[in-house]
Amino acid sequence: MSGASAAPRPVPNLAKPIAVPVESSVWDRFTNWASENKALVYTIAGVAVVATGAGVVFYLNGDAKSKGPSTPKLSKKERRKKKEAERQAEAAEKTAASTPQQPKPAAVESADELPDVDETTVAALTAQQRNELAQKLKAAGNKAYGSKDYNKAIDLYSKAIICKPDPIFYSNRAACYNALGEWEKVVEDTTAAVNLDPLYVKALNRRATAYEHLEKYSESLLDFTASCIIDEFRNENSAQSVEKLLKKVAEKKAEEMLKTKSPNKLPSPTFVSNYIQSFREKPRAIGLEDSEDLSDDTGKGQLQIGLRAMEKKTHDGYEEAATAFEKAIELGDLGEFEALAYNMRGTFRCLRGSQELALEDLNKSIELDPSITQSYVKRASMHLEMGNREKAAEDIEAAIKQDENDPDIYYHRAQLHFIHGEWQSAAKDYQKSIDLDNSFIFSHIQLGVTQYKMDSFASSAATFRRCIKNFSRVPDVYNYYGELLLDQGKYDEAIQQFDTAMDMEKQTKPMSMNVLPLINKALTLYQQKSDFNEAEQLCEKALIIDPECDIAVATMAQLLLHQGKIADALKYFERAAELARTPGEIVNALSYAEATRTQIQVQEKYPQLAAKLNGMGQGMGAFPGAR
């Protein structure tokens, strides 16, 4: 599934590129949408942003009266006043030379000029005297801080606190501890400041930074979130800070999850089927047909079992196939089928998310039999998933050298172009695949989608009309065509296509139904009528059919999030993380789970911010489609 660019209104992402095993997962698609709808994501998911410290000026501007650096540049008005005072003083000197000139009071008294301060001396002062002394101590502390005399500044702020426990004084002292790297003390002082003023943004930010240094990422995220809600997400640059922190939280939890995650778990049958059907179906090799009586105790027998199990297109069938291919390699004595066995084991290892092991198997397959072009193409898809486009392109070219008339090669090269938004090149390769073999439905569908993305709407419509005429019993045609109609806001027509696709799924694949038409219909009903109830029911139905479907899980999470059912949404986001295949996908899923969890914590800890957060979410757009 490709990450379609967002339109002014909510639209689905169109036609997944099923050429690669990790077709741009639902989290990639959600992230693409989120980057263009940040305000909504921040509001519905509690994603926080924060401005980090910017030196002395940042730390000492605790309120409007803060002095900033110790030697600030005078304004024009101040310079005029100074010159006038000097002129008047000079005139006074001429007329009264015998009168000693009175010195001008210093703007900030030096620490030595200030009286000793302790609880006893302060107790003898009036409230006004305490306040005045506290302000002088604060000003002296600011001056010491500006001179980087942090210990002296700490002493002065501490005395100011004795006079008056002001949140700014605690926050400024925390700034000193921050400069000294004493993070626990930063937390202690900023906590005191926040207790006095729960909406003190600067103190929240300082504590968040300290928590981050202490690797208490969840606590840091909570403070950053609260500060951003208070600021109403006005700081655009701070989005990068929160994304970094969310990733840290997710990475830490992903490490723990990966320790217990089964390396043998396959993704949903919907996902596996979409990958497998991205290659043209070919008859089994001679010697591995069902008519051949092969012992289960042999490598060839297990290879035969695996190929037969794949044809069931069910979760149990795919699990059986994966196990059989592992056993086939272990038993050995595969003869001419050894390269095929490594190809198939590598395929299922890739689907499980074990890319390195999968690459080893495909390397071995190519070494044993370079003529199997599918091994190059599958290896290319893995390189692409791991972010190495150059190697992916090299493998595609190597496959073409082996067999320039293999239509699958061009289909998958088109997918590579499609994923990177290279529509002209993609269309050319889809057409090449069709020219070599026009019986493969997905080349036609993807060509139609690509034409749509090129704004060639008439060509796209004509392509889909031909698909419906020539492949009238293939559910995918109606599902993809429905997505195009949904993108155009033709809701009723889209629903009709999704219903047709689902009816055909029931008729043609009752034991291995593709649930994507159900999810697309759910999104259509939501976008057309804000019908959460029926949309949820359709997603629940999809999850009954395919409990492992990550797209259905993520869609349900987003539906719940938009209804303010934050706790329920969190459960689905966490479930999505469990279903993720690769470490990167797990981190992405957990990032959204953590953003949702943080919103719950903000509402619990800062109830006064809950209404503000919900208010900011009013009137914002919907989430992206499932596809």
N, C-alpha and C positions, 0 to 999 in steps of 0.2 A: 504494500500500500504506500502510495506516494504521499509526501507531505505537500498537499496542494496549498497554494498561497491563499490567504484569507481574503474574502471579498468584503465589501462594506457591510453586508449582513452575514449572519452565520450560515455557512455552507459546509457540506461534507467534503472530505478529502477524497479525491476521485481515484478509482482504479489502482489497486495496489500493484506494484511491480513484482509479480510472483516469481520472477526469475531467480531471485536470491532467497536464501533461507530465512533471512532476517529482514523481510521486506520493509524496512522502516517501520519499526514496531509502533504500537499505539502510543507509547510514551514519546517517541520521536515526533509523531504527528501532533500530539498535545503540546509538546514543547515549541514546535514551529508556530502553532496557533497562539500560544501564550506570549511569544515574543512580540506579536502584533496586537495583543489585547491585554497588556500588562495590568492596567488598572483593574480590570475585571478579575484577573487571576489573583492579584494582591488582595482584593476585597473578598472574594469567595473562598479563597484558600488560606488567608492569613499570611501570605507571603510578605515578609517585611523587608524594608530597605533602611539603610542607615548611612549617615555621613561620618567618615572616620576623622580622627584628629588632624588638625593642620597647624601644629606647632603652638607657640606661645599665645598668639592671638586667639586661637580656637579655645584653648584651655582657660584663658583669663577673662573671656567675655561671658562670665557666668550670669550677668545681668546687664542692664543698660548702662549701669554706672561703672562697669569694670574699666580699668585703666589701660589694659593691654600691655605692650612693651614698656620698659622702664623709662625710655626717653622718646616719647611720641613726638612726631612732627607737629608744630603748632599750625592751626588754621589761619587763614587770612585775617579773620576777625580778632583772633587771639594775638596775632603779630601786631595789628593796629593798636590794640589795647596796651600791649607792652611798650610800643614806641611812644604812645601818649603818656604813659606813666613815666617813662624815662625823660620825656620833654618837661613834664611838670616837675619832676624831681630836680632837673637841672635848673629850672627857673627858680625853684624854692631855694636852691643852694646859693644863687646869686643874691637873693633878697635877705636871706637869713643864714649867713655863713656860719654864725656861731651856734646854730641849732644842729645837734647831731642828727644825721639821717637815720630814720627808723628802717631796719631791715625788712624786706618783703617776706611774709611767711612762706615757708616751703609748701608746695602742693602736697607732698607726702613727707610726713615726719620720718626721720631715721629711726631704726629699731632702738638705738641707744637712747633717744629722746623720750621714748614711750615709758610710762610707769610700769613697775613690776605688776604682773597679773597672776593672781591665784584665786581660788575659791573664796578665801577670807577677804581679800581686798575688794573683790567684785561684789561681795555681799553687802558691803558698806555703801555702794553706789546706788544712785537712783536709776530707774529704768532708762531715762533719757541719757544719763551719763554712760550707762552700760552700752547703749546702742552707739553713741558717738565714739566710745573707745573701741568698740568692735569694728566699726568702719575704718578707723585709723589703723588698727592691726591688720585688717584685710588689705588695705592699700599698701602697707609696708610689706605684707606677704606677697602681694602681686609684684612689687618691685624686686624682692629677693628672687622670686620665681623667674622674672624676666632676666635676671643676672645669672640664672642657673644655680643659685645657691639654694638647692632644694631643701636641705635639712633646716636651714634658717627659716625658709618659707613655711615648712611644716610646723616649726615652733610658733611662729606668728599666727598661723591659721588656728592652731590648737588653742592659743590664748583668746583668739576671737570667738571661738566656740564656747569657751568658759563664760565669756561675757554674754553671748547670745547664740544658742544652738540653731544657726541658720543653715538651710540646705546648701546654699551657695558656698559657705565656708567649708562644709564637709566635702563638697564636690571639688573645690579648689585644692584642698589637702590631698584628695584622691589623685588629682592631676600630678602632684609632686611624687606620690608613691608610684604613679604610672611611669614617670620619667626615670625613677630608680629601679623599675622592674619588680616592685614588691606588689604582686598581683593580689594576693590574699588581702592585704591592707586596702588596696583599691576597692575590692569587693565590700569590705567592711564599711568604709566611709561612704561609698555611693549608696549602699543599702540604707545607711542612716539618713542620707539626703532624700532618697525616694520615700522612706517612711514619713518624713516631714512634708514632702511634696510628691505625691504619686505620679504627677504629670510632668515631672522635671526631665525633659528630654535629654539634656546634656549629661545628667547623672546616669540615666538609663544607658546611654551610649557608652559612657566610660565603663560602667559595670559590664556591659556586653563585651567590650574589648578585653577587659580583664578575664572574663569567663573564657573567652576564646583562647587567650594565652594559657589558661589553666586546662585547656582541652575539655572544658565543660560546654560542649557545643549546643546542647539543647537549651541550657540556661541562657546562653548568649543569644540564641535565636529568639527566645521569648522576649528578652529585653529589646532587641532590635525591632521586633514586630510591634511591640507596644509603642516605642518611640515613633515609628513610622505612621501608625494609626493617628497618633496625636498630631503629627505634622501633615497628615492627609496626603502622604506619598508625594510631596512636592519635589523632592530631590531626585531628579532623573538618574544621576550618576550612581546613586546608592543602590540601585537595582543590582549592579554587579556584585556589590558587597554581600547582599543577602543570598544571591545565587551561589556564591562561593561558600557561604556558611551552610546553606542547605545541603550542598554537595558534601561538605565535611561531615555533617551529621549523618547523611545517608551512607557515605563511604564507611564510616565507623560501624554502623549497624549492618551494612552489607557484608563486612568482614566476618561478623559473627554468624550471619545467616548462611554464608558460603561454607562455614565449618560443618554445618549440619545438613546442608542441602544435598540431596541424593544426586550423584553424577549420572544416574541412569534414567532420570525422569524425562519423558518426552513431553513436548508441548501439546496443545490441544489437537485432536484429529483434524479440525478445520485448518489449522496452521500447516500440519504435515501434508494434508491432501493438497493444499494450495501449492506447496513447494513441489511435490512429486508430479502434479499435473502440469507443471511449467515445462516439462519435457514430454515430447511426443511419446505416446505409448507404443512400445515395440513388442513383437512376439518374443517369447522366451528363447534363449539360445538352444540350439539342437543338443539334446542330451540332458536337458533340465525340465522338459515338459512333464506334465502330470502322468503321461503314459509311461514314462520311464520309472521303473521300480528301483528306487535308490534307498539304501539303508539309512535310517536316522542316525546311525552311529558313524557316519562318514561325513567328511567335509562337503562333498557334493550333495549328499542327502539333506544336510542342514541348509545349504544354499537354496535347494529346491523348496524346502519348507518356508524359508524366508520370503522368497518371491511369491509363493502362493498366498502367504498371509497378507502381504501388501495389497493384494487384490480385493481383500475384504473392505478396505478403506474405513476401518473402525479403530477405536483406541486400542482395543485388545489385539486387533490384527497387527497394528503397527508395533506394539510392544513385543508380540511374538516374533515378528520379522527382525527387530533389532537384536533380540536374544539369539535367534538362529544365525544371523550373520556373524556375531561374536563367536559362536560355537564352531561355525564353518572354518574360520581362520585357526582356531585352537586345534581342531582335528586335522587340518591340513590335507595333503594328498588331493589337491583340487585340480591339478593338471592345467588344462587350457582355460579353466574358469577362475584361476587364482586372481587375475587382475580384476575381474568382475566382483569377486568376493571382497577385495579391498575397497573397491569403489562403493559397494553397498554399505559396508561397515563404516566407511568414512562419511557417507551420507547421513546415517543415523547418529553418528557421534556429533556431527555438525548440528543436527536438529536438537540434540541434547545440550548444545552450548559448549561442547569440548572441542574448540576450534583447533588447538595445537595437535591433539591426537588425530583429529579428522584430516588435517593437512598431511600428517605423516602417512596416513592410509592412502590418500590420493596421490601423494608423491610415489608411493610404492606401486600403486596401480599403473601410473604412467610409466614407471621404470619397467614394469613387467610387460605392458602392452601399450605403446605410444599411440596406437591407432584408435583407442577408445576416446573419442572427442569429448564425451560427457565428463570424463575425469578432469579435463582441462577447464571446462565450463564451470563445474562445481567448485574447483579450486579457485577459479576467478571470483565466484560469488563469496567465498570465504575471505579472500584478500580484500574485497570491497567492504565486507562487513567489518573487517579489522582496520579500515581506513586507508588501505593501500591501493589506490586506484591504478597506479602505474603498473603494479604487478598483475592486477586484474586484467588490464588491457593486453599485457604481454601474453597471458594465458589464452585470451580469446584469439589473438593472432596466431598463437601456436596451434590452436584447434583448427583454424581455417587452413593452415598449411597441411594438416593431416587430411582434411576433407572439406574442400571449399563449397561442396554442395549439400552440406548438412544444414537443414533449415533451423535447427535448434540453436546453432551457434549465433545466427543473425538475430534470432528472437532475443537471446540473452544479451547480446551486445546492444540491442535496442533498449533493453531494460536498464543497462548501465547508463546510456545517454538519457533515458527518461528520468532516472533518479536525480541526475544532475541538471535537469531542466534544458537539455539540448534537444529541443523538439524536432528540428529539421532532420538531424542525424538519426534520431529515434524513428521518425516516420519512414525514413529511407530504409532502415534495417528491418522494420516490421514488414514493409512491402516486399523486401527481398525474401524474407522468410515465407511470406504468402506465395510469392512467385515460385519458390521451390516446392512448396506443399501447401495448397490452399485448404486442406482439411482440418487444420489446427485452429480451433475457435479463438484461442487467446491472442493469436497474432492479429486477428481481425478486431477483436475488442480493444486491444491496446492501441491499435492504429486509430480507431475511432476516438478514443479518449485523447490521444496525442493531437489529433486534428482539432479537437475541441479546445485544448490548451493553446493551440496556435491561433485561436479565434476563427478557425475555418468551420463555422457552425454548420453550413450547408453540407460540406464534405463529411463532417462527423455524422450528421443525421442520415446521410445517404449510406454511410458505412454501416450504421446500426440497422437501417432498414434491410440491407442485404443480409446482415447477421440473422435478423429475425426470420427472413425468408429461407435462408439456407441452413440455419441451425435452430429451427423452431422448437425443438425438444430439449434444448440446453438451457438450464435455469440461469446460468451466469450471464447470458445475453440480456435477460430482462432485469437482473439485478444491477448490472452496470449501466444499462440504459436508464433505469430508474434514478440512479445517482446523478446523471446528467440533467434529468428533468428536475430533480430536487435542487440542483445548483441554480437552475433558472427560476426557482420559486413556483414551479408547476406542481403543487403538492398533490392534488387529486390524481393526476396522471402518474406521478411517481409512485403513489401508494398502489395504484393498479398494477404497475410493473412489479413491485415488490411482492404483492399477493400472488401474481402469476408465477414468479420465481419460486416462492415458497410451496405452492401447489405442486410444481414440477419436482421440487426436491423430495416431497413426500412420495410422489409417484415413482420417480426413477432411482432414488437413493434412500429408501425408508430407514435403513440401518446406519447410514452415514451422512445425514443431512447437513448441509452447509447452513449455519444459522445467521449469516450476514444479512440476508433479506429481512429477517425479523428485526435485527438491530437497526437497519436503515429505516424501516417503517416506524420504529419507535422514535427515531430522531425526527422524522418527517412530521409525526403527530405532535411532537413537542414544539417544533418550529412553527407549525401551522396554527396550533390551537393552545399551546402551552398545556397540553393534556399529559400531565405527569403520571396520572394514574394508569392509563392504558400503556404509556411508554414503559413504565416500570414493569407492568405485567408481561409485555413482549420481551423485555430483557430477562425477566425471570424464566420465561418459557425457553429462551435461548440457552440459559444456563442449565436448565433441566436436560435439554438435548445434548449440550456440550459443556459440562461443568468446568472444563479447563480453558474455555475461550477467554483469552485476555481482553479482547475487544469488548465483549459483553460485560465483563467485570468493570472495566474502566468506564464504560458508558453509564453503567448503573451508579458508579461512584459520582460521576458528574451530575447525573439527574438528582441524586440525593443532596449534593452540595448546593445546587441551585434552589432547592426547597428549604435550605437552612437546616437540613438533617445532618449536621456535621459529624456527630458520633457514628451514625450509620455509614456515612460516606467513608470515614476513616477505615472502617472494617474492610470495605471493598478495595481501597487503595492498598492496604496491607496484603490483601489477597492477591492483588495484581503483582506485588513484589514477589510473592511466593511462586507465581506462575512464570515470572520472567526467566529467560533462558540464560543470558550472559551476564557477567558482572556489571557491564555498562547499563543494561536494561534494569537490573535490580536497583542500581543507584538511582536511576531516573524515577522508578516507581516509588522508592522510599523517599525521594525528595518531595513528591506530592503528598505522600502520607505524613511526612514531618510538617509540611506547611499546614495541612489540615489539623494535625494534632496541636500545633502551636496556636491556631485560632481558638481551639477549645480552651487551652490554658489561659490565653489572654482574656477570654470572656469570664473565666472563673476568677482569675487574679485581679483583673481590672474591669469590674462590671460596668463602670461608667463609660468604658470604651466600646462595649458591645453594641449599644444603640448607634454610636458614631460609625462603627464599622458597617453595620447593616444599612445605615443611611447612605453610605458611599456606594453601596452595591445596587441601590435602586436604579432601575432604568438601563442597566448595562446589558450588553448582548449575550447571546447564548454560546454554548461551547461548540466545538467542532464536531463534524460527523464522525461516524465510526470508521469510515473507510478512507 
